[in-house]
Amino acid sequence: MSSNVHVPVLLGPVLEGLDIKADGLYVDGTFGRGGHSKAILAALDAGGQLIAIDRDPHAVASVSTSLINDPRFEIVGGEFAELATIIGERGQSGQVNGLLFDLGVSSPQLDEAERGFSFLRNGPLDMRMDPDSGVTAADWLQTVKEKELRSIIKKFGEERYAARIARAVVTKRENAAIETTGQLAEIVASVVPAHTRKRHPATKTFQAIRLFINNELGQLEAALAQSIDVLQLGGRLCVISFHSLEDRIVKRFMRNASRESEQYRGMPEVPEEFRPKLALIGKAISATVEEIEANVRARSARLRIAERL
């Protein structure tokens, strides 16, 4: 399959997990190129509604005319960490039947060299989800202290050779700015031992810098916390993650929200505000062999589902 064809990951399990009601209100918190959104809309009747959110103006601009002209659909340019505000402004807090977060970068973002997300395509070292906001990865790398860079690569990339990579970056920038994805990838490859390379040696470093530049884990934690108030009773929360850092956050949030507050755990009478807010729906779902063969991006995807109590 061509890499520039967008294929929504775990589409069948997502639609089943959302338990779509034809006249319900649904939120796609990470629109991307709209694969999941289109499938959700197809399951709704004239009384249904879908609100899609994306911080990437390129994603918002990519929305097809057919979606824009669909009265059941609305696209909002913004961060999914603003979920409660976006839904609250529409007077729909506590009314959402289903909420989807498909985390990480989209295939088009990776395929567009000028976005600077991929070490496989040489381009400006940008990495911002919103190119109109924040600092580029290149500008940040030019000033970040070695100790901080080492910490970020280790924490967000879980990179064993974080210290070597940080030292190499700082040494290199003393002579010339690191301005392209190709330059950064070469620096990383020069210090990561060849015998340890199951994947491209820059994979974890690029992940770490991207997560940091976009505050992706902080955004995720904020959006998850807000999902409780946004969902109606019986509403479903579906989250697709692509690496262990994201999945741990999602797993911990759903687990904790599915239990009584610790001080009341095991007691016969629990005040309402301290009762479980979510019920876990099954175990984490991974892609089938067939889906992975058709869409390699699905290889590391994990879907977790919970229902609002």
VOPA-244801 format. One record per residue (C-alpha): residue in one letter; y, x, z. Coordinates in steps of 0.05 Angstrom, whole numbers. Example, Ala and Ser with C-alpha at 12.3 -4.5 7.8 and 13.67 -1.06 7.14 Angstrom:
<pts>
[pt 'A', [-90, 246, 156]],
[pt 'S', [-21, 273, 143]],
</pts>
This chain:
<pts>
[pt 'M', [0, 0, 0]],
[pt 'S', [69, 26, -17]],
[pt 'S', [108, 50, 42]],
[pt 'N', [169, 11, 21]],
[pt 'V', [134, -56, 27]],
[pt 'H', [148, -87, 94]],
[pt 'V', [86, -115, 128]],
[pt 'P', [93, -149, 196]],
[pt 'V', [46, -120, 246]],
[pt 'L', [-6, -163, 282]],
[pt 'L', [22, -225, 249]],
[pt 'G', [-38, -270, 261]],
[pt 'P', [-44, -254, 336]],
[pt 'V', [32, -261, 344]],
[pt 'L', [33, -331, 314]],
[pt 'E', [-27, -351, 356]],
[pt 'G', [4, -319, 418]],
[pt 'L', [69, -356, 409]],
[pt 'D', [30, -422, 407]],
[pt 'I', [82, -450, 359]],
[pt 'K', [105, -521, 367]],
[pt 'A', [133, -548, 302]],
[pt 'D', [197, -574, 333]],
[pt 'G', [206, -515, 382]],
[pt 'L', [260, -463, 392]],
[pt 'Y', [239, -391, 379]],
[pt 'V', [273, -323, 383]],
[pt 'D', [255, -261, 343]],
[pt 'G', [291, -209, 385]],
[pt 'T', [278, -153, 334]],
[pt 'F', [287, -183, 264]],
[pt 'G', [276, -118, 225]],
[pt 'R', [262, -142, 154]],
[pt 'G', [242, -211, 176]],
[pt 'G', [166, -211, 166]],
[pt 'H', [151, -245, 232]],
[pt 'S', [212, -291, 227]],
[pt 'K', [191, -318, 159]],
[pt 'A', [121, -334, 185]],
[pt 'I', [149, -368, 247]],
[pt 'L', [196, -410, 205]],
[pt 'A', [139, -431, 160]],
[pt 'A', [105, -461, 221]],
[pt 'L', [166, -502, 241]],
[pt 'D', [186, -571, 216]],
[pt 'A', [257, -597, 206]],
[pt 'G', [266, -602, 281]],
[pt 'G', [249, -530, 295]],
[pt 'Q', [297, -472, 304]],
[pt 'L', [293, -396, 300]],
[pt 'I', [345, -348, 325]],
[pt 'A', [337, -276, 301]],
[pt 'I', [371, -216, 332]],
[pt 'D', [379, -145, 307]],
[pt 'R', [427, -88, 325]],
[pt 'D', [420, -55, 257]],
[pt 'P', [474, -82, 209]],
[pt 'H', [429, -61, 150]],
[pt 'A', [376, -109, 176]],
[pt 'V', [427, -165, 184]],
[pt 'A', [454, -153, 114]],
[pt 'S', [383, -154, 85]],
[pt 'V', [371, -227, 104]],
[pt 'S', [351, -266, 42]],
[pt 'T', [392, -323, 15]],
[pt 'S', [335, -370, 28]],
[pt 'L', [337, -354, 102]],
[pt 'I', [413, -356, 106]],
[pt 'N', [413, -425, 74]],
[pt 'D', [358, -451, 120]],
[pt 'P', [392, -495, 173]],
[pt 'R', [336, -479, 221]],
[pt 'F', [352, -405, 220]],
[pt 'E', [407, -362, 251]],
[pt 'I', [415, -287, 249]],
[pt 'V', [455, -252, 304]],
[pt 'G', [479, -181, 299]],
[pt 'G', [471, -150, 368]],
[pt 'E', [424, -117, 417]],
[pt 'F', [364, -154, 445]],
[pt 'A', [387, -131, 513]],
[pt 'E', [442, -184, 503]],
[pt 'L', [389, -237, 499]],
[pt 'A', [412, -280, 558]],
[pt 'T', [484, -279, 533]],
[pt 'I', [465, -297, 461]],
[pt 'I', [422, -355, 483]],
[pt 'G', [470, -376, 538]],
[pt 'E', [528, -380, 490]],
[pt 'R', [488, -431, 450]],
[pt 'G', [473, -472, 512]],
[pt 'Q', [399, -460, 505]],
[pt 'S', [380, -420, 567]],
[pt 'G', [313, -442, 593]],
[pt 'Q', [297, -479, 528]],
[pt 'V', [263, -425, 486]],
[pt 'N', [190, -440, 469]],
[pt 'G', [173, -371, 444]],
[pt 'L', [203, -301, 446]],
[pt 'L', [180, -241, 404]],
[pt 'F', [198, -167, 412]],
[pt 'D', [170, -120, 358]],
[pt 'L', [192, -53, 386]],
[pt 'G', [210, 13, 353]],
[pt 'V', [236, 28, 283]],
[pt 'S', [221, -15, 223]],
[pt 'S', [188, 12, 160]],
[pt 'P', [253, 8, 119]],
[pt 'Q', [289, 49, 172]],
[pt 'L', [236, 103, 167]],
[pt 'D', [236, 100, 91]],
[pt 'E', [312, 109, 84]],
[pt 'A', [325, 184, 89]],
[pt 'E', [399, 174, 103]],
[pt 'R', [382, 139, 169]],
[pt 'G', [352, 203, 197]],
[pt 'F', [292, 173, 232]],
[pt 'S', [236, 208, 195]],
[pt 'F', [217, 281, 193]],
[pt 'L', [180, 266, 128]],
[pt 'R', [244, 252, 90]],
[pt 'N', [301, 302, 93]],
[pt 'G', [368, 270, 108]],
[pt 'P', [426, 269, 156]],
[pt 'L', [403, 274, 229]],
[pt 'D', [430, 207, 251]],
[pt 'M', [376, 164, 285]],
[pt 'R', [423, 109, 307]],
[pt 'M', [397, 38, 303]],
[pt 'D', [469, 16, 294]],
[pt 'P', [502, 68, 249]],
[pt 'D', [571, 41, 268]],
[pt 'S', [562, 55, 343]],
[pt 'G', [547, 113, 388]],
[pt 'V', [535, 187, 374]],
[pt 'T', [489, 215, 321]],
[pt 'A', [429, 257, 339]],
[pt 'A', [462, 316, 304]],
[pt 'D', [526, 312, 344]],
[pt 'W', [486, 303, 409]],
[pt 'L', [442, 363, 395]],
[pt 'Q', [503, 406, 383]],
[pt 'T', [527, 397, 455]],
[pt 'V', [468, 377, 499]],
[pt 'K', [448, 428, 552]],
[pt 'E', [381, 461, 544]],
[pt 'K', [355, 434, 611]],
[pt 'E', [373, 363, 593]],
[pt 'L', [343, 369, 524]],
[pt 'R', [278, 396, 553]],
[pt 'S', [275, 339, 603]],
[pt 'I', [287, 286, 549]],
[pt 'I', [235, 314, 501]],
[pt 'K', [184, 318, 558]],
[pt 'K', [200, 249, 587]],
[pt 'F', [209, 207, 524]],
[pt 'G', [164, 247, 478]],
[pt 'E', [111, 267, 529]],
[pt 'E', [114, 334, 493]],
[pt 'R', [75, 391, 523]],
[pt 'Y', [119, 443, 489]],
[pt 'A', [186, 413, 508]],
[pt 'A', [212, 477, 539]],
[pt 'R', [197, 518, 476]],
[pt 'I', [228, 466, 431]],
[pt 'A', [292, 460, 473]],
[pt 'R', [300, 535, 474]],
[pt 'A', [290, 540, 399]],
[pt 'V', [341, 485, 385]],
[pt 'V', [394, 517, 430]],
[pt 'T', [382, 585, 399]],
[pt 'K', [386, 558, 328]],
[pt 'R', [450, 520, 339]],
[pt 'E', [486, 582, 363]],
[pt 'N', [486, 606, 291]],
[pt 'A', [491, 540, 253]],
[pt 'A', [494, 466, 268]],
[pt 'I', [428, 427, 261]],
[pt 'E', [450, 372, 214]],
[pt 'T', [387, 348, 178]],
[pt 'T', [319, 320, 196]],
[pt 'G', [287, 376, 156]],
[pt 'Q', [322, 430, 197]],
[pt 'L', [301, 399, 263]],
[pt 'A', [229, 389, 239]],
[pt 'E', [225, 462, 218]],
[pt 'I', [251, 486, 285]],
[pt 'V', [199, 445, 323]],
[pt 'A', [143, 467, 276]],
[pt 'S', [161, 540, 287]],
[pt 'V', [146, 537, 362]],
[pt 'V', [89, 486, 368]],
[pt 'P', [22, 522, 362]],
[pt 'A', [-16, 504, 299]],
[pt 'H', [-82, 492, 336]],
[pt 'T', [-52, 435, 376]],
[pt 'R', [-27, 396, 315]],
[pt 'K', [-66, 331, 307]],
[pt 'R', [-2, 300, 279]],
[pt 'H', [62, 329, 251]],
[pt 'P', [88, 376, 305]],
[pt 'A', [157, 341, 305]],
[pt 'T', [129, 272, 319]],
[pt 'K', [140, 271, 394]],
[pt 'T', [208, 306, 390]],
[pt 'F', [235, 257, 339]],
[pt 'Q', [209, 199, 381]],
[pt 'A', [242, 226, 444]],
[pt 'I', [310, 238, 413]],
[pt 'R', [309, 170, 379]],
[pt 'L', [291, 134, 444]],
[pt 'F', [346, 170, 480]],
[pt 'I', [401, 161, 427]],
[pt 'N', [388, 86, 424]],
[pt 'N', [371, 75, 498]],
[pt 'E', [310, 38, 473]],
[pt 'L', [272, 36, 539]],
[pt 'G', [333, 13, 577]],
[pt 'Q', [344, -41, 525]],
[pt 'L', [271, -63, 532]],
[pt 'E', [274, -67, 608]],
[pt 'A', [338, -109, 604]],
[pt 'A', [309, -156, 552]],
[pt 'L', [244, -166, 590]],
[pt 'A', [282, -184, 654]],
[pt 'Q', [324, -235, 616]],
[pt 'S', [264, -267, 583]],
[pt 'I', [247, -303, 648]],
[pt 'D', [311, -344, 647]],
[pt 'V', [311, -355, 572]],
[pt 'L', [241, -384, 566]],
[pt 'Q', [225, -456, 584]],
[pt 'L', [163, -473, 625]],
[pt 'G', [103, -460, 582]],
[pt 'G', [143, -416, 535]],
[pt 'R', [109, -353, 509]],
[pt 'L', [132, -281, 510]],
[pt 'C', [100, -235, 458]],
[pt 'V', [115, -160, 457]],
[pt 'I', [89, -109, 406]],
[pt 'S', [94, -36, 428]],
[pt 'F', [77, 27, 391]],
[pt 'H', [70, 81, 443]],
[pt 'S', [50, 89, 516]],
[pt 'L', [120, 91, 545]],
[pt 'E', [138, 23, 517]],
[pt 'D', [70, -7, 532]],
[pt 'R', [72, 16, 605]],
[pt 'I', [139, -18, 615]],
[pt 'V', [114, -83, 584]],
[pt 'K', [49, -81, 622]],
[pt 'R', [83, -67, 688]],
[pt 'F', [135, -122, 678]],
[pt 'M', [84, -175, 659]],
[pt 'R', [37, -155, 716]],
[pt 'N', [92, -157, 768]],
[pt 'A', [121, -222, 742]],
[pt 'S', [51, -254, 745]],
[pt 'R', [46, -241, 821]],
[pt 'E', [80, -267, 882]],
[pt 'S', [135, -222, 910]],
[pt 'E', [103, -168, 952]],
[pt 'Q', [127, -194, 1019]],
[pt 'Y', [94, -261, 1006]],
[pt 'R', [31, -237, 972]],
[pt 'G', [-31, -271, 999]],
[pt 'M', [7, -321, 1042]],
[pt 'P', [-11, -395, 1037]],
[pt 'E', [62, -418, 1029]],
[pt 'V', [108, -381, 982]],
[pt 'P', [180, -402, 970]],
[pt 'E', [191, -423, 898]],
[pt 'E', [238, -365, 881]],
[pt 'F', [183, -315, 901]],
[pt 'R', [126, -347, 863]],
[pt 'P', [97, -317, 799]],
[pt 'K', [142, -328, 738]],
[pt 'L', [91, -311, 685]],
[pt 'A', [17, -320, 672]],
[pt 'L', [-18, -266, 632]],
[pt 'I', [-51, -291, 568]],
[pt 'G', [-112, -248, 553]],
[pt 'K', [-113, -173, 547]],
[pt 'A', [-73, -127, 502]],
[pt 'I', [-89, -138, 429]],
[pt 'S', [-96, -82, 378]],
[pt 'A', [-100, -85, 303]],
[pt 'T', [-166, -92, 268]],
[pt 'V', [-195, -38, 224]],
[pt 'E', [-178, -80, 163]],
[pt 'E', [-105, -87, 183]],
[pt 'I', [-98, -13, 197]],
[pt 'E', [-128, 3, 129]],
[pt 'A', [-76, -43, 97]],
[pt 'N', [-18, -21, 140]],
[pt 'V', [-23, 46, 175]],
[pt 'R', [37, 29, 220]],
[pt 'A', [-8, -20, 257]],
[pt 'R', [-53, 37, 281]],
[pt 'S', [-18, 45, 349]],
[pt 'A', [8, -26, 357]],
[pt 'R', [-9, -64, 421]],
[pt 'L', [9, -137, 432]],
[pt 'R', [16, -166, 502]],
[pt 'I', [27, -240, 515]],
[pt 'A', [50, -279, 576]],
[pt 'E', [69, -352, 590]],
[pt 'R', [128, -376, 632]],
[pt 'L', [107, -413, 695]],
</pts>
